[in-house]
Amino acid sequence: MSQYTLPAEWEKQSYIQLTWPHAETDWADMLEEVEDCFYHLAENIATRQPLLLIAPSFPQRLQDAPFIQNITFVPCQTNDTWARDHGFITLLNAEKKACLLDFQFNGWGMKFASAHDNQINKQLYKQGVVKGEYRSHLDFVLEGGSIESDGKGTLFTTSPCLLAPNRNETLTKEAIEKSLKESLGMERVLWIEYGYLAGDDTDSHIDTLVRVCPNDTLLYVQCTDPEDEHYEELKKMEEQLHTLRTTDGKPYTLLPLPMADAIYYEGERLPATYANFLIMNQAILFPTYNQPHYEEQVKKVLQTAFPHHEIVGIDCRALIKQHGSLHCVTMQYPQSVQP
């Protein structure tokens, strides 16, 4: 049996997971608004490929949905909705067999309650809705939003996140890198040392800043306004990206995404980022924030990186009120995971 490794997000998929908001989550005060967003996400996912839906009970909002036949529902108690960070991280081998890695999710360094969310993967496996070899890594804290794979043995991550307090702080950077290589089947780890978004709870998840795309292409958030609080940090990040090399020594193709204009809620700037898009089999779903002057630009950049995909915008102004966006609430599974 060949070695398992972390595939790129654009490899052939089966399910996309959504963990639905409900009245016992932090969405309680704006439940109708966020359910509108989740409905549009569910619709755009389930009309294209299977949707794996997690919630304590089947959402009333979806009872009469015309795409309901493409939903696999699993009842689970949940704390919140961030499937990217509590979902399985799935590896594949050369025979396309899956290995389901269950890492510890601790609410981004114990910032938020996570006991229910940390049990979801076991329930999915126990109920037989995902297939593959189950491996427990519950002694190591890792969120799906903190890593990106090129599918060729290179893992991208950020130092501010993986070295943050209350994750794996008893381990050195070298020990964390060794663990990542071994558990994810990677040959090397490229650490992004810079990157910051105001209002972000994740300590700079890479999926809010830099995304890996086919043909050694990196999409990244670029700030061009020297007066913006992100300018210096994102400029340093951009400078570092220019120094990175592929395994054959070539520079990456860099495609900048615009920095969204500042959005405030209850006096706080929200982490609106266009890097938080989801790659599906035939479409890219990307977050919009009612800033059409930027969103046409984002669409063109995404079409350049994914010329054969349909590019679809989803209004995510509701999601950023709880400091996440589109990629954060979804998790893709390779094709072989669906029974």
C-alpha positions in Angstrom: 0.0 0.0 0.0 1.5 3.3 -1.0 1.9 6.2 1.4 -0.9 8.5 2.2 -0.5 12.2 1.6 -2.7 15.4 1.8 -4.2 16.1 -1.6 -4.7 19.5 -3.1 -8.2 20.9 -2.6 -8.9 20.8 -6.4 -8.6 17.0 -6.6 -11.8 15.1 -7.3 -14.2 15.4 -4.4 -17.4 13.8 -3.1 -19.0 15.6 -0.1 -18.7 19.1 1.0 -19.5 19.4 4.7 -21.6 22.2 6.3 -22.3 22.3 10.0 -25.5 24.2 10.3 -26.1 27.2 12.7 -28.8 26.9 15.4 -30.1 28.7 18.4 -27.5 27.2 20.8 -24.6 28.6 18.8 -23.1 32.1 18.7 -25.4 32.9 15.8 -28.5 33.0 18.1 -28.9 36.8 17.8 -28.8 36.8 14.0 -30.0 33.3 13.2 -32.3 34.2 10.3 -29.6 36.3 8.6 -26.9 33.6 8.8 -29.4 30.9 7.8 -30.0 32.8 4.6 -26.3 32.6 3.9 -26.1 28.9 4.7 -29.1 28.2 2.5 -27.4 29.8 -0.5 -24.2 27.9 0.3 -26.2 24.6 0.6 -28.0 25.3 -2.7 -24.8 26.1 -4.6 -23.1 23.0 -3.2 -25.9 20.5 -3.4 -26.9 21.3 -6.9 -23.3 20.5 -8.0 -22.1 17.6 -5.7 -23.1 15.8 -2.5 -23.6 17.9 0.7 -22.8 16.4 4.1 -24.9 18.3 6.6 -24.3 18.3 10.4 -26.7 19.7 12.9 -28.6 18.6 16.1 -31.7 18.2 14.0 -32.5 18.7 10.3 -32.8 22.4 9.6 -36.4 23.6 9.1 -35.1 25.9 6.4 -34.1 23.0 4.2 -37.3 20.8 4.6 -38.7 21.8 1.2 -35.4 22.5 -0.6 -35.5 21.2 -4.2 -31.9 19.9 -3.8 -32.7 17.8 -0.6 -32.1 14.5 -2.4 -28.4 15.4 -2.6 -28.0 16.0 1.2 -26.7 13.4 3.6 -27.7 14.4 7.1 -26.0 13.3 10.3 -27.5 14.5 13.6 -24.8 15.7 16.0 -24.6 18.1 18.9 -22.5 21.1 17.9 -21.0 24.2 19.4 -20.6 26.2 16.2 -20.4 26.0 12.4 -16.7 26.1 11.4 -16.5 22.8 9.5 -13.1 23.6 8.1 -11.5 23.5 11.5 -13.4 20.6 13.2 -13.8 18.4 10.1 -11.7 15.4 9.1 -8.4 16.2 7.3 -8.4 13.5 4.6 -5.4 11.9 3.0 -5.2 9.8 -0.2 -2.7 7.2 -1.5 -1.9 6.4 -5.0 -4.8 3.9 -5.2 -7.1 6.8 -4.1 -7.9 5.1 -0.8 -8.7 7.6 2.0 -7.3 8.0 5.4 -9.4 10.1 7.8 -7.3 12.1 10.3 -9.1 13.3 13.4 -7.1 16.1 15.0 -8.0 17.9 18.2 -10.1 21.1 17.7 -9.8 23.3 20.8 -11.6 26.4 19.7 -8.5 28.1 18.2 -6.4 27.9 21.3 -9.2 27.6 23.8 -10.9 30.9 22.8 -14.3 29.2 22.4 -16.2 26.1 23.5 -15.5 23.2 21.3 -16.3 19.9 23.2 -19.3 19.0 20.9 -17.5 20.0 17.7 -14.5 17.9 18.6 -16.7 14.8 18.7 -18.3 15.2 15.3 -15.7 13.2 13.3 -16.2 10.2 15.5 -19.9 10.3 15.0 -19.5 10.6 11.2 -17.2 7.5 11.2 -19.3 5.5 13.6 -22.5 6.1 11.5 -20.7 5.0 8.3 -21.3 8.1 6.3 -17.5 8.4 5.5 -15.2 5.5 4.6 -11.5 5.2 4.9 -8.9 4.3 7.5 -9.6 6.3 10.7 -6.6 7.7 12.5 -6.8 9.5 15.8 -4.5 12.5 16.2 -6.4 13.9 19.2 -3.1 14.6 21.0 -2.3 17.3 18.4 -4.2 20.5 17.8 -4.7 21.2 14.1 -7.4 23.1 12.1 -8.0 22.6 8.4 -7.9 26.3 7.8 -4.3 26.5 9.0 -2.9 24.3 6.2 -2.8 24.3 2.4 -1.4 21.5 0.2 -0.2 21.6 -3.4 -0.8 17.9 -3.7 2.8 17.4 -4.6 4.3 17.1 -1.1 4.5 20.8 -0.1 2.5 22.0 2.9 1.9 25.8 3.5 1.1 27.2 6.9 1.6 30.3 9.0 3.9 30.7 12.0 1.5 33.0 13.9 -1.1 30.3 14.0 0.8 27.0 14.5 3.1 28.6 17.0 0.3 30.4 18.9 -0.3 29.8 22.6 -2.7 27.0 23.7 -2.4 24.9 20.6 0.8 22.8 20.7 2.9 25.2 22.7 4.9 22.5 24.5 6.4 21.6 21.1 9.1 23.5 19.2 8.6 24.7 15.7 10.9 21.9 14.5 8.8 19.3 16.4 5.6 20.7 15.0 7.0 20.5 11.5 8.2 17.0 12.0 4.7 16.0 13.2 3.0 17.7 10.2 5.3 15.9 7.7 4.7 12.5 9.3 1.0 12.7 9.9 0.1 14.4 6.6 2.6 12.6 4.4 4.4 15.8 3.3 8.0 16.3 2.1 8.4 19.9 3.3 6.6 22.7 5.1 6.8 26.3 3.9 6.1 28.7 6.8 4.5 32.1 6.1 6.0 34.3 8.8 3.6 37.3 8.3 0.0 37.9 7.8 -2.8 39.6 9.9 -6.5 40.3 9.6 -8.2 42.6 12.1 -11.0 40.8 13.9 -9.5 37.3 13.1 -9.9 34.7 15.9 -7.7 32.1 14.2 -4.2 33.6 14.7 -3.8 34.1 10.9 -5.1 30.9 9.3 -3.5 30.6 5.9 -6.9 30.2 4.2 -7.6 33.9 5.0 -4.3 35.1 3.5 -2.7 32.8 0.9 -4.2 30.0 -1.2 -2.5 27.3 -3.2 -3.8 26.8 -6.8 -2.8 24.6 -9.7 0.4 25.1 -11.7 2.4 26.4 -8.7 0.2 29.4 -8.4 -0.4 31.3 -5.1 -3.3 33.7 -4.6 -2.8 36.1 -1.8 -4.4 39.2 -0.1 -2.6 42.4 -1.2 -3.1 45.7 0.6 -2.1 48.7 -1.4 -3.3 51.4 1.0 -0.5 52.7 3.2 -3.1 54.1 5.6 -4.7 50.7 6.2 -3.7 48.9 9.4 -2.9 45.7 7.4 -0.5 47.4 5.0 2.9 46.7 6.6 2.2 43.1 7.6 0.7 42.1 4.2 3.6 43.9 2.4 6.0 41.7 4.4 4.0 38.7 3.6 4.0 39.6 -0.1 7.8 40.1 0.0 8.2 36.6 1.6 6.0 35.0 -1.1 8.4 36.3 -3.8 11.2 34.5 -2.1 9.5 31.1 -2.0 10.5 28.4 -4.5 9.0 25.2 -5.8 10.8 21.9 -5.3 12.5 22.4 -8.7 13.8 25.8 -7.7 11.3 28.0 -9.6 9.4 31.0 -8.2 5.7 30.6 -7.7 3.3 32.4 -9.9 1.7 35.1 -7.6 -1.8 36.5 -8.2 -2.9 39.2 -5.8 -6.5 39.5 -4.5 -7.7 42.9 -3.3 -8.0 43.8 0.3 -11.7 44.5 1.0 -12.7 47.9 2.2 -13.1 48.0 6.0 -16.4 46.6 7.4 -17.3 47.3 11.0 -19.8 45.7 13.3 -20.5 46.8 16.8 -17.4 49.0 16.6 -15.0 46.3 15.5 -13.4 45.8 12.1 -14.3 42.4 10.6 -11.9 40.0 8.8 -13.4 40.3 5.3 -11.1 38.4 3.0 -11.4 37.2 -0.6 -8.9 34.5 -0.1 -11.5 32.4 1.8 -12.9 30.7 -1.3 -13.9 27.1 -1.7 -12.7 24.9 -4.6 -15.2 22.4 -5.8 -15.2 19.9 -8.7 -16.6 22.3 -11.3 -17.0 25.6 -9.4 -15.3 28.1 -7.1 -17.5 29.6 -4.5 -16.1 32.9 -3.3 -17.2 35.3 -0.6 -18.6 38.7 -1.4 -19.1 41.7 0.9 -21.2 44.1 -1.3 -18.1 45.6 -2.8 -18.7 45.0 -6.5 -15.7 47.1 -7.6 -13.5 44.5 -5.9 -15.6 41.5 -6.6 -15.4 41.7 -10.4 -11.6 41.9 -10.0 -11.6 38.8 -7.6 -13.7 36.9 -10.2 -11.2 37.6 -12.9 -8.3 36.5 -10.7 -10.1 33.3 -9.8 -10.9 32.6 -13.4 -7.2 33.0 -14.3 -6.3 30.4 -11.7 -9.2 28.1 -12.5 -10.0 28.6 -16.2 -12.3 25.6 -16.4 -14.4 26.3 -13.2 -17.6 28.3 -12.9 -16.9 31.3 -10.5 -19.8 32.0 -8.1 -20.1 34.7 -5.5 -21.9 34.2 -2.2 -22.8 37.1 0.1 -20.9 36.4 3.3 -21.5 39.6 5.2 -23.3 37.5 7.8 -20.4 35.1 8.3 -17.8 37.7 9.0 -19.9 39.0 11.9 -18.6 35.9 13.7 -15.1 36.4 12.3 -15.1 33.7 9.6 -16.1 33.4 5.9 -17.0 30.9 3.2 -14.0 28.5 3.3 -14.2 28.4 7.1 -17.7 26.9 7.2 -17.0 24.2 4.6 -14.9 21.1 4.3 -14.3 19.0 1.2 -13.8 15.3 1.1 -12.1 13.3 -1.6 -14.2 11.2 -4.0 -13.4 7.9 -2.3 -14.8 8.9 1.1 -18.4 8.6 0.1 -19.7 5.1 0.8 
